[in-house]
């Protein structure tokens, strides 16, 4: 389907079955290192060859953590509301 963002699971690359845990962990670490290189390359492209990559990374990370904190606060509020800890209409804590 052309409007899908992710391919179906049967088209995803897979790891061989039965590998030792160390090899799965090593593959995961390789993936994380490659992801970091993509991130840094994207930041470098954005700031140019003479830009401060460390400052660009720090700003990117600050924004990511700000978004994360906002999401966590929202989820905490939803949890409180859905668990009956606070009034669903006003959001005020129940006594």
C-alpha positions in Angstrom: 0.0 0.0 0.0 1.5 3.3 -1.1 0.3 5.4 1.9 2.0 3.1 4.6 5.0 4.6 6.4 6.4 1.3 7.5 6.7 -1.8 5.4 5.0 -5.0 6.5 6.9 -7.1 9.0 7.7 -9.8 6.5 9.7 -7.3 4.5 11.8 -6.2 7.4 15.4 -7.4 7.7 15.8 -10.1 10.2 18.5 -11.5 12.4 19.4 -15.2 12.1 17.8 -17.3 14.8 19.8 -18.9 17.5 22.7 -16.5 17.8 24.4 -16.0 21.1 23.2 -13.0 23.1 26.5 -11.3 22.6 25.9 -11.2 18.8 22.5 -9.7 19.1 23.8 -7.1 21.5 26.7 -6.4 19.1 24.3 -5.9 16.2 22.2 -3.6 18.3 25.2 -1.5 19.2 26.2 -1.3 15.6 22.8 -0.1 14.7 23.0 2.6 17.5 26.4 3.7 16.2 25.1 4.0 12.6 22.0 5.9 13.9 24.3 8.4 15.7 26.4 8.8 12.5 23.2 9.6 10.5 22.2 12.2 13.2 25.6 13.8 13.2 25.6 13.9 9.4 22.2 15.5 9.3 23.3 18.1 11.8 26.5 18.8 9.9 24.5 19.3 6.7 22.2 21.7 8.5 25.0 23.8 10.1 27.5 23.6 7.3 31.2 22.6 7.3 32.2 25.5 9.5 29.4 25.2 12.0 29.8 24.1 15.6 28.7 20.5 15.6 28.9 20.1 19.4 26.6 23.2 19.9 24.2 21.9 17.2 24.0 18.5 18.9 23.5 20.1 22.3 20.6 22.2 20.9 19.1 19.2 19.2 19.3 17.2 22.5 17.8 20.1 24.5 14.8 20.2 22.1 14.4 16.4 22.3 14.4 16.4 26.1 12.0 19.3 26.2 9.6 17.4 23.9 10.1 14.2 26.0 9.4 16.1 29.2 6.2 17.5 27.8 5.1 14.1 26.6 5.8 12.6 30.1 3.8 15.4 31.8 0.9 14.8 29.4 1.0 11.0 30.0 1.1 11.5 33.8 -1.9 13.8 33.6 -3.7 11.2 31.4 -2.9 8.4 33.8 -4.1 10.5 36.8 -7.3 11.4 34.9 -8.0 7.8 33.8 -7.2 6.3 37.1 -9.7 8.6 38.9 -6.9 10.4 40.8 -8.2 13.7 39.5 -11.5 15.0 38.2 -11.8 14.3 34.4 -13.5 17.7 33.7 -11.3 20.0 35.8 -8.1 18.1 36.2 -8.2 19.0 40.0 -6.9 16.4 42.4 -9.7 14.6 44.3 -9.5 14.6 48.1 
